[in-house]
Amino acid sequence: MILILRSKRQVNMAKEKLTAISPLDGRYADKTKELSGIFSEYGLIKYRVEIEIRWLQMLANNPEIIDLDKFDTNTNNQLNQIIDNFDVSDAESVKEIEKTTNHDVKAVEYFISRQFNDHKNINDFIHFGCTSEDINNLAYAMMLKEAREYILNPLMISLHKEIESLALKHRDTPMLSRTHGQTASPTTVGKEFANVLSRLNIINNELNEINIYGKFNGAVGNFNAHHVAYPECDWLEISSNFIKSLNLEPNLLTTQIEPHDWMAKYCHNLIRYNTVLLDMSRDIWGYISLGYFKQRLEKNEVGSSTMPHKINPIDFENAEGNLGLANSLFGHFAEKLPISRFQRDLTDSTVQRNLGVAIGYGVIAIKSLLKGINKLEIDEIVINKDIENRWEVLGEAIQTVMRRYGIPEPYEKLKTLTRGNEINKSILSDFIQSLDIPDHAKNELLNLTPSTYIGLASKLTNLSK
């Protein structure tokens, strides 16, 4: 019987994926499932319940709130269990209450109060002095803090490790560079990955330095109701301590809403991070097209519905598409959320519900990149063949040495020799032999090849560790 029930549940889940409007809950549900406990309606309600209960407990612990007795161990345990044991069925109970209240935060208040029907003293202080936004802004702050700590950082670290591994493994593998799409001075495969890694590390460090703020100061941010009810209380300190107890930073100067400036910074940071990934995805796509990188064969995969030979770079294309979606949403959040008419309007409410959507697209992209990078293989034969046939890239080295020794018009002479002409080792050797420079400098140039003209690329790659 249990097996039958489990099978039915699996069938229902499969149907839900097939009928979901958003690909986050449909096609990509397995890649975003860890976000559902944070950014779903259930997640939002769970955070609201926790905030309401922690506020109630803090009030009860304050001896200046003389009309609320300090909770005994049993009461605190009961309250803690509501938080610890909160599940989807509890969230469904809250939604059922909301059908009557037509107010989502008020439904949370009633959900908690119904569990203390014989404790009027307690019920009077649930949601005490609060406006809905006091609860909501802290809930979203906790969501984004948890997402940063438990979802984004681990994924970013995994991606950085894979990129670092490629950088160090191929730090000495020469590769022809391309600037403006044209042949340019050589680099190494590892150095190019090190460039990306350095950028990502900087942005990730900045992400973790962003302070996540919350406000808890009433209807228009002035503690009006708090002060009238208990004028003897230091509500600035009480509010600050409560916000800090949730591991958030207090913002005491606000209107009814926390102004979301930190949230804009958070979104802008992720836009920059995703933009670096977009840049890397397109470059890898290009190198696959050139044959520099190969993709390891997956036996049962199909590259094309009609061309069986193809192994398309779909992981990098998938990443590029999803990064674009994420950044479009993050850009809207960053521009919209810090703006509110007078002390409050509700345009931010519906927008914030999509924070998890933007993060979800970013998560899908990073997972696609991890998959794609793990299938990458460097084709050193193709890379070496390409670079060794490009003797013209040594024109930069030769004219720079000519400058050192005062040879007139070095750039112009190398331009005449190399630009638009087929250049080989013999032609360059003859040119070098004709130069009036010291023999040791002449010999160094004669021994130089395109694949050894990589400067400090290998040393620079080590800086990415």
C-alpha positions as CSV (number, residue, x, y, z in Angstrom):
1,M,0.0,0.0,0.0
2,I,2.8,2.4,0.9
3,L,4.5,1.7,-2.5
4,I,1.2,2.5,-4.3
5,L,0.8,5.8,-2.4
6,R,4.4,6.7,-3.2
7,S,3.9,5.9,-6.8
8,K,0.8,8.1,-6.9
9,R,2.7,10.9,-5.3
10,Q,5.4,10.6,-7.9
11,V,2.8,10.7,-10.7
12,N,1.3,13.8,-9.2
13,M,4.7,15.5,-9.0
14,A,5.4,14.6,-12.6
15,K,2.0,16.2,-13.6
16,E,2.8,19.3,-11.7
17,K,6.1,19.7,-13.5
18,L,4.4,19.2,-16.9
19,T,1.6,21.7,-16.1
20,A,3.8,24.4,-14.4
21,I,3.8,27.8,-16.0
22,S,7.3,28.6,-14.9
23,P,10.2,26.4,-16.1
24,L,11.6,26.9,-12.6
25,D,8.9,24.7,-11.3
26,G,8.6,22.6,-14.4
27,R,11.5,21.7,-16.6
28,Y,14.1,22.9,-14.2
29,A,12.4,21.9,-10.9
30,D,15.1,19.5,-10.0
31,K,17.7,22.2,-10.3
32,T,15.9,24.7,-8.2
33,K,14.3,22.5,-5.5
34,E,16.6,23.8,-2.8
35,L,15.1,27.3,-3.3
36,S,11.5,26.3,-2.7
37,G,11.9,26.2,1.1
38,I,13.2,29.8,1.0
39,F,11.4,31.7,-1.8
40,S,8.1,29.9,-2.1
41,E,4.8,31.1,-0.5
42,Y,5.4,28.4,2.1
43,G,8.9,29.9,2.7
44,L,7.5,33.4,3.1
45,I,4.9,32.3,5.5
46,K,7.5,30.3,7.5
47,Y,9.7,33.4,7.9
48,R,6.7,35.5,8.9
49,V,5.7,33.1,11.6
50,E,9.3,33.0,13.0
51,I,9.5,36.8,13.1
52,E,6.1,37.2,14.8
53,I,7.0,34.6,17.5
54,R,10.5,35.9,18.1
55,W,9.1,39.4,18.6
56,L,6.5,38.1,21.0
57,Q,9.2,36.3,23.0
58,M,11.4,39.5,23.1
59,L,8.5,41.5,24.4
60,A,7.8,38.9,27.1
61,N,11.5,39.1,28.2
62,N,11.4,42.9,28.6
63,P,10.5,43.8,32.2
64,E,9.3,47.2,31.1
65,I,6.4,45.6,29.1
66,I,4.6,45.2,32.4
67,D,1.4,43.9,30.9
68,L,2.9,40.8,29.4
69,D,4.2,38.2,31.9
70,K,7.6,36.6,31.2
71,F,7.0,33.2,29.5
72,D,7.6,30.1,31.4
73,T,9.6,27.2,29.9
74,N,6.5,25.4,28.6
75,T,5.2,28.5,26.8
76,N,8.6,29.2,25.2
77,N,8.9,25.5,24.2
78,Q,5.5,25.7,22.6
79,L,6.4,28.8,20.7
80,N,9.7,27.4,19.6
81,Q,8.0,24.2,18.3
82,I,5.7,26.2,16.1
83,I,8.8,27.5,14.4
84,D,10.8,24.3,14.4
85,N,7.9,22.1,13.3
86,F,6.4,24.5,10.8
87,D,5.6,22.6,7.6
88,V,3.5,22.8,4.5
89,S,0.3,21.8,6.3
90,D,0.7,24.7,8.7
91,A,1.2,27.0,5.7
92,E,-2.0,25.6,4.3
93,S,-3.8,26.5,7.5
94,V,-2.5,30.1,7.2
95,K,-3.7,30.3,3.7
96,E,-7.1,29.0,4.8
97,I,-7.3,31.8,7.3
98,E,-6.3,34.3,4.6
99,K,-9.5,33.4,2.7
100,T,-11.4,35.1,5.5
101,T,-9.0,37.9,6.4
102,N,-8.0,38.7,2.8
103,H,-4.7,39.8,4.4
104,D,-1.7,37.5,4.4
105,V,0.2,38.9,7.4
106,K,-2.9,39.1,9.5
107,A,-3.6,35.5,8.7
108,V,-0.2,34.6,10.3
109,E,-1.1,36.5,13.4
110,Y,-4.4,34.6,13.7
111,F,-2.7,31.3,13.0
112,I,-0.4,31.9,16.0
113,S,-3.1,33.3,18.3
114,R,-5.4,30.3,17.7
115,Q,-2.8,28.1,19.3
116,F,-3.1,30.2,22.5
117,N,-6.9,30.6,22.8
118,D,-6.8,30.4,26.5
119,H,-4.0,32.9,26.9
120,K,-5.6,36.3,26.1
121,N,-2.6,38.0,27.6
122,I,-0.4,36.4,25.0
123,N,-2.7,37.1,22.1
124,D,-2.9,40.8,22.8
125,F,0.8,41.1,22.2
126,I,1.1,39.1,19.0
127,H,2.0,41.6,16.2
128,F,2.3,44.3,18.9
129,G,3.1,47.7,17.4
130,C,3.8,46.1,14.0
131,T,2.8,47.1,10.6
132,S,2.8,44.3,8.0
133,E,5.9,45.7,6.4
134,D,7.8,45.2,9.7
135,I,7.2,41.5,9.2
136,N,7.7,41.3,5.5
137,N,10.9,43.3,5.1
138,L,12.6,41.1,7.7
139,A,11.2,38.0,6.0
140,Y,12.7,39.0,2.6
141,A,15.9,40.0,4.3
142,M,16.2,36.6,5.9
143,M,15.4,34.9,2.6
144,L,18.2,36.7,0.8
145,K,20.6,36.1,3.6
146,E,19.9,32.4,3.7
147,A,20.1,32.2,-0.1
148,R,23.4,33.9,-0.1
149,E,24.8,31.6,2.7
150,Y,23.4,28.2,1.8
151,I,22.6,28.4,-2.0
152,L,24.7,31.0,-3.8
153,N,28.0,30.8,-2.0
154,P,28.3,27.0,-2.1
155,L,27.5,27.0,-5.8
156,M,29.9,29.9,-6.5
157,I,32.7,28.2,-4.6
158,S,32.1,25.0,-6.6
159,L,32.3,26.9,-9.8
160,H,35.4,28.8,-8.8
161,K,37.1,25.5,-7.9
162,E,36.4,24.1,-11.3
163,I,37.7,27.2,-13.1
164,E,40.8,27.3,-10.8
165,S,41.5,23.6,-11.6
166,L,41.4,24.4,-15.4
167,A,43.6,27.5,-14.9
168,L,46.3,25.7,-12.9
169,K,46.2,22.6,-15.1
170,H,46.7,24.6,-18.3
171,R,48.8,27.5,-17.0
172,D,51.6,26.6,-19.4
173,T,49.5,25.6,-22.4
174,P,50.1,28.3,-25.1
175,M,47.1,29.6,-26.9
176,L,46.7,32.2,-29.7
177,S,44.9,35.2,-28.4
178,R,42.3,37.2,-30.4
179,T,41.7,40.8,-30.0
180,H,38.9,42.3,-32.1
181,G,38.6,38.7,-33.3
182,Q,42.0,39.0,-35.0
183,T,45.2,37.2,-34.3
184,A,47.0,38.7,-31.3
185,S,49.9,38.0,-28.9
186,P,49.8,34.5,-27.4
187,T,48.5,33.8,-23.9
188,T,47.9,30.5,-22.1
189,V,44.7,28.6,-21.7
190,G,45.2,28.7,-17.9
191,K,45.7,32.5,-17.9
192,E,42.4,33.1,-19.6
193,F,40.6,31.0,-17.0
194,A,42.6,32.8,-14.3
195,N,41.3,36.2,-15.6
196,V,37.7,35.0,-15.1
197,L,38.4,33.5,-11.7
198,S,39.9,36.7,-10.4
199,R,36.9,38.7,-11.4
200,L,34.5,36.2,-9.9
201,N,36.4,36.1,-6.6
202,I,36.3,39.9,-6.2
203,I,32.6,40.1,-6.9
204,N,31.8,37.1,-4.6
205,N,33.8,38.8,-1.8
206,E,31.8,42.0,-2.3
207,L,28.5,40.0,-2.2
208,N,29.4,38.6,1.2
209,E,30.3,42.1,2.5
210,I,26.9,43.5,1.7
211,N,25.0,44.3,5.0
212,I,21.5,43.0,5.0
213,Y,19.2,45.5,6.7
214,G,15.8,45.4,8.3
215,K,13.5,47.8,9.9
216,F,11.0,47.3,12.7
217,N,9.6,50.7,13.6
218,G,5.9,50.7,12.9
219,A,3.5,52.3,10.5
220,V,5.6,55.2,9.2
221,G,8.9,54.4,10.9
222,N,8.5,56.6,14.0
223,F,7.5,54.1,16.6
224,N,4.3,56.1,17.1
225,A,2.2,53.3,18.6
226,H,5.1,51.8,20.6
227,H,5.9,55.2,22.2
228,V,2.2,55.9,23.1
229,A,1.7,52.5,24.7
230,Y,5.0,52.3,26.6
231,P,6.7,55.8,26.6
232,E,9.3,54.6,29.2
233,C,10.7,52.0,26.8
234,D,13.8,52.7,24.6
235,W,12.2,51.5,21.4
236,L,15.2,52.3,19.3
237,E,17.3,49.9,21.3
238,I,14.6,47.3,21.5
239,S,14.1,47.4,17.8
240,S,17.8,47.3,17.1
241,N,18.4,44.3,19.4
242,F,15.5,42.4,17.8
243,I,16.7,42.9,14.3
244,K,20.2,41.9,15.3
245,S,18.8,38.8,17.0
246,L,17.8,37.7,13.5
247,N,21.4,38.3,12.3
248,L,20.4,41.4,10.3
249,E,21.5,45.0,10.5
250,P,19.0,47.5,11.9
251,N,17.9,50.5,9.8
252,L,16.3,53.0,12.1
253,L,15.6,55.8,9.7
254,T,12.9,54.6,7.3
255,T,9.3,55.3,6.2
256,Q,6.8,52.5,6.5
257,I,9.2,50.5,4.3
258,E,12.9,49.7,4.5
259,P,14.1,51.6,1.5
260,H,15.7,48.5,-0.2
261,D,19.0,50.2,-1.0
262,W,20.9,47.2,0.3
263,M,18.7,45.0,-1.8
264,A,19.5,47.0,-4.9
265,K,23.2,46.6,-4.1
266,Y,22.7,42.8,-3.7
267,C,21.0,42.6,-7.1
268,H,23.6,44.8,-8.8
269,N,26.3,42.5,-7.4
270,L,24.6,39.5,-8.9
271,I,24.2,41.2,-12.2
272,R,28.0,41.9,-12.3
273,Y,28.7,38.3,-11.3
274,N,26.3,36.9,-13.9
275,T,27.8,39.3,-16.5
276,V,31.3,37.7,-16.0
277,L,29.7,34.3,-16.4
278,L,28.1,35.5,-19.6
279,D,31.4,36.7,-20.9
280,M,33.0,33.3,-20.0
281,S,30.2,31.3,-21.6
282,R,30.5,33.1,-24.9
283,D,34.3,32.8,-25.0
284,I,34.1,29.1,-24.2
285,W,31.4,28.7,-26.9
286,G,33.8,30.4,-29.3
287,Y,36.8,28.3,-28.4
288,I,34.6,25.1,-28.9
289,S,33.7,26.5,-32.3
290,L,37.4,27.0,-33.1
291,G,38.2,23.4,-32.0
292,Y,40.4,24.5,-29.1
293,F,38.0,22.9,-26.6
294,K,36.3,19.6,-27.1
295,Q,33.3,18.3,-25.1
296,R,33.5,14.8,-23.7
297,L,31.1,12.4,-25.3
298,E,28.0,11.4,-23.4
299,K,27.0,8.1,-24.9
300,N,23.2,8.5,-25.0
301,E,23.1,12.2,-25.6
302,V,21.8,13.6,-29.0
303,G,23.5,16.7,-30.4
304,S,21.1,17.4,-33.2
305,S,17.8,15.9,-34.4
306,T,19.2,15.5,-37.9
307,M,23.0,15.8,-37.7
308,P,24.3,12.9,-35.7
309,H,27.9,14.1,-35.7
310,K,27.2,17.2,-33.6
311,I,28.1,17.8,-30.0
312,N,26.5,21.2,-29.4
313,P,27.7,23.4,-26.6
314,I,24.3,23.4,-25.0
315,D,25.4,23.8,-21.4
316,F,27.0,27.1,-22.2
317,E,24.1,28.3,-24.3
318,N,21.7,27.3,-21.6
319,A,23.7,29.2,-19.1
320,E,23.8,32.3,-21.3
321,G,20.1,32.3,-21.7
322,N,19.3,31.9,-18.0
323,L,21.9,34.5,-17.0
324,G,20.2,37.0,-19.3
325,L,16.8,36.2,-17.7
326,A,18.3,36.6,-14.2
327,N,19.9,39.9,-15.0
328,S,16.8,41.3,-16.5
329,L,14.9,40.7,-13.3
330,F,17.7,41.8,-11.0
331,G,18.0,45.0,-13.0
332,H,14.3,45.7,-12.5
333,F,14.5,45.0,-8.8
334,A,17.5,47.3,-8.4
335,E,15.7,50.2,-10.2
336,K,12.2,49.7,-8.8
337,L,12.5,48.6,-5.2
338,P,14.2,51.7,-3.8
339,I,11.3,53.8,-5.1
340,S,8.1,54.2,-3.2
341,R,5.4,56.9,-3.3
342,F,5.4,58.9,-0.1
343,Q,5.7,56.6,2.9
344,R,4.5,53.5,1.2
345,D,2.9,51.9,-1.9
346,L,2.5,48.3,-2.7
347,T,4.4,48.1,-5.9
348,D,7.3,46.5,-4.1
349,S,5.2,43.8,-2.6
350,T,4.4,41.9,-5.9
351,V,7.9,42.5,-7.2
352,Q,9.7,41.1,-4.2
353,R,7.8,37.8,-4.6
354,N,10.0,37.3,-7.7
355,L,13.4,37.5,-6.0
356,G,13.6,33.7,-5.9
357,V,12.8,33.6,-9.6
358,A,15.8,35.7,-10.5
359,I,18.0,33.7,-8.2
360,G,16.5,30.5,-9.6
361,Y,17.6,31.4,-13.1
362,G,21.1,32.2,-11.8
363,V,21.2,28.9,-10.0
364,I,20.2,27.0,-13.2
365,A,23.0,28.9,-15.1
366,I,25.7,28.0,-12.6
367,K,24.7,24.4,-12.6
368,S,24.7,24.3,-16.4
369,L,28.2,25.8,-16.4
370,L,29.4,23.3,-13.9
371,K,28.1,20.5,-16.1
372,G,29.6,22.0,-19.2
373,I,33.0,22.7,-17.7
374,N,33.2,19.2,-16.4
375,K,32.8,17.9,-19.9
376,L,35.5,20.2,-21.4
377,E,38.7,18.8,-22.8
378,I,41.5,20.9,-24.2
379,D,42.6,19.9,-27.7
380,E,46.3,20.9,-27.5
381,I,47.0,19.5,-31.0
382,V,44.5,22.0,-32.5
383,I,45.8,24.9,-30.3
384,N,49.4,24.2,-31.0
385,K,48.9,23.8,-34.8
386,D,47.1,27.2,-34.8
387,I,49.6,29.1,-32.8
388,E,52.7,27.7,-34.5
389,N,51.5,28.9,-37.9
390,R,51.2,32.5,-36.7
391,W,54.7,33.9,-36.8
392,E,53.4,37.4,-37.4
393,V,52.5,37.6,-33.7
394,L,56.2,38.0,-33.0
395,G,56.1,41.4,-34.7
396,E,55.2,43.0,-31.4
397,A,58.3,41.4,-29.7
398,I,60.7,42.4,-32.4
399,Q,59.6,46.0,-32.7
400,T,59.7,46.4,-28.9
401,V,63.3,45.3,-28.8
402,M,64.1,47.6,-31.7
403,R,62.7,50.5,-29.7
404,R,65.0,49.5,-26.8
405,Y,68.1,49.8,-29.0
406,G,67.0,53.0,-30.8
407,I,66.3,51.5,-34.2
408,P,64.3,54.2,-36.1
409,E,60.6,53.6,-37.0
410,P,60.4,50.1,-35.5
411,Y,56.6,49.9,-35.6
412,E,56.4,51.2,-39.2
413,K,59.0,48.7,-40.3
414,L,57.3,45.7,-38.7
415,K,53.9,47.0,-40.1
416,T,55.3,47.0,-43.6
417,L,56.8,43.5,-43.1
418,T,53.8,41.8,-41.5
419,R,50.5,43.5,-42.2
420,G,48.5,41.5,-44.7
421,N,51.5,39.3,-45.6
422,E,52.2,35.7,-45.1
423,I,54.9,35.5,-42.5
424,N,57.0,32.4,-41.6
425,K,60.0,31.7,-39.5
426,S,62.5,32.2,-42.4
427,I,61.2,35.7,-43.2
428,L,61.4,36.8,-39.6
429,S,64.9,35.3,-39.1
430,D,66.2,37.2,-42.2
431,F,64.7,40.4,-40.8
432,I,66.1,39.9,-37.3
433,Q,69.6,39.1,-38.8
434,S,69.5,42.5,-40.6
435,L,69.0,44.5,-37.4
436,D,71.8,46.5,-35.8
437,I,71.2,45.3,-32.3
438,P,73.5,43.4,-29.8
439,D,74.1,39.7,-30.6
440,H,72.6,38.5,-27.4
441,A,69.3,40.4,-28.2
442,K,69.4,39.1,-31.7
443,N,69.8,35.5,-30.5
444,E,67.0,35.8,-28.0
445,L,64.7,37.0,-30.8
446,L,65.9,34.2,-33.2
447,N,65.1,31.6,-30.5
448,L,61.6,33.0,-29.9
449,T,58.6,31.1,-31.3
450,P,54.9,31.9,-31.2
451,S,54.3,29.3,-28.5
452,T,57.1,30.5,-26.2
453,Y,56.0,34.2,-26.5
454,I,53.7,34.1,-23.6
455,G,55.3,36.6,-21.3
456,L,54.4,36.1,-17.6
457,A,51.1,34.3,-18.3
458,S,52.1,31.2,-16.2
459,K,53.2,33.3,-13.3
460,L,50.1,35.5,-13.4
461,T,47.9,32.4,-13.5
462,N,49.3,31.4,-10.1
463,L,47.9,34.7,-8.6
464,S,44.4,33.3,-9.0
465,K,44.9,30.6,-6.3
